[in-house]
Amino acid sequence: MPIDPHTLMHRWFNEVWNQGNEATVDELFAPNGIGHGLGEEADVRSPAEFKTFLRNMRAAFPDVSLRIEDTIVQGDKAVTRLVLEGTHQGDGLGLSATGRSVSITGVVIARVAGGQIVEAWNNWDQLGLLKQLGAIPNAKAPDRFLSAKS
């Protein structure tokens, strides 16, 4: 019997991301699965393409850790709110290793069928990531954006 979307998402983030278990990618990502929003290039299609993405991210952040804050399931979709933490110890993301620690939030919506992810939409605080890595200046917002108008 296929696993439910809630359990699937928890396994996905714990086994794939926190443990780096590529066998779980083959088990939980459908052969024709699609991952949107995983970088600048085209969508990730197939477990093999996802594993390439995973290896690149884990090379840049070998101590990557994803903490699940919430998971909400409705029908065949699961929404998971996450915090990603890690240290940029490897070249990647278009930057040489900075040695900086990062903590960013993200939301992943996955459509599940037959106990596998068939499509997923990923939204991460990429601006926050680039600021924490020093790739973008961390300028303070002008006061006019921070105060309410009467």
N, C-alpha and C positions, 0 to 999 in steps of 0.2 A: 504494500500500500504506500503511495507517495506521501512524503512528509508535508505537513501544512505550511503555508507561507510564513507564519511567525517563526516556527522552528527552523525553516530553511534559511531565513535571513540571519538568524543568530548563528547558525552553523557557518554560513558564508563568511561573515565578518570575523568570527573567532578562528575558524580553521584556515580559511584562505588568507586573510590579511594578517591576523596576529600570529599564526603558526607557519604561514608560508606553504601550506599544503596544496600542491598543484593537483593532486589526485582528486581533491574535493571540487576543483574547478571542472574537471571532466564529469564528475557525478552530478553537480548542481547547475551547471551552465549548459543549456540546450545546444545541441550541435549547430542549429541554425539561429542561436540566440544573438541578440543585438544589444550592445551597451552604448548609450548616447552620453555625451558630455564627459568623456574620459581623456580629454586632451584637445590639442589644436587640430589634429588631423581628423579624418573621417571616422565614422562610428567603428567600434570594435565589433567584429562579427566572428563568432565561433570561439570555442574554448581555447584554441591555439593562439588566436590573436589576443584574447584576454590574458593568457599566460605571458605573452611578450610584454604587455602593459604592466602586469604585476611584477615581473622581473625588473623592469626599468624603475618602477617606483621603489621596490625593495632595495635596489642597488643604490638609489639616491638616499633612501631613508632605511637603513638596515635594521633599525630598532623601532620601526613603525608599529604603532599600537592604535587600534580603533576601539573606542568605547561606545557602546550603544546606550543612548539616552532614552529613546522611545521607539516602539514599533507598533504601528496601527495597521490592522488588516481589514479590508473591505472587499468582499468577493474574491477575485483572483489577483488583487493587488495588495502589496505590503509597502508601507511607508516607514522608513527607518531614519531617525535623526541621530547623527553621530558626532563624535569629536575624534579627530585624528591628531595624534601627537607623534613626534619623532625628531631625530637629529639629522640634519642634512650633511651626511658624511661621505657621500659619493657624488661624482659628477652626474648630472642629470638635470632635467627640467630646463635645459639651456644654460645652466650655471655650473661653474666649478664648485666643488664642495665648500661650504661656508662654515661648517661646524656649528651652525646655529640651530637651536631648538625651536620647533614650531608647534603651534596648537591652533587648529582651524576646525570649523564646524561644517557639516554637510548634511544633505538630505538625499536619500536614494529611494526612488519609487520603482518597485519591481513588479512586473506581471509574471505570474507563475502558472504553469500548466504541467501536469504530470509530475509534480515534484521537482521541476527545474525552472530556472529563470529563463524566460523566453524573450523578454525585453526589459531594459532598465534605463531609467533616466537619472543621471547623476548631477547634482548641483553642489559645488564646493566653494568655499570662500577663497577663490584663487587670488583675489586682490590682497586679502590678508596674508596669504602664504607668501606672495612676492614681497610684501612689505617686511614681513618677519625675516625673510632671507636677505634683505637689504637690496633687492633688485629694483625697488621703487622707493623713493623717499617717503618717509612717514610724516608728511606735512599735516599740521593741525588744520582742521576745517575752520573757515572764517566764522567769527562770532555771529554774523547774520544768519548762518544756517543753524546755529545752536540755540537761539532764543526765539521764543514765541512772539508773534506779532499781535498787537491788540486791535 
